[in-house]
């Protein structure tokens, strides 16, 4: 499978994010976004320096923790929503699927 080989080559340079989007009807807007810093990067000073990640931003947070923080901030800002949709990987063993306003 060529795609899997391509994915393996990208493992050294990929970036992942967690995004919060507010949708209504056929409209959508991005309301928050966080860069996910893999745990392996946290202790790799050279890699973090090359990527210009400040030392105070190198705290590991799982994608679930990032998502929950964004939900909490959205709620604090008074953003009203009745549904939270999440990707399959975030659903597994998380607190996101049980999160309530």
Order of alpha helices (4+ residues) and beta strands (2+ residues): alpha-beta-beta-alpha-alpha-alpha-alpha
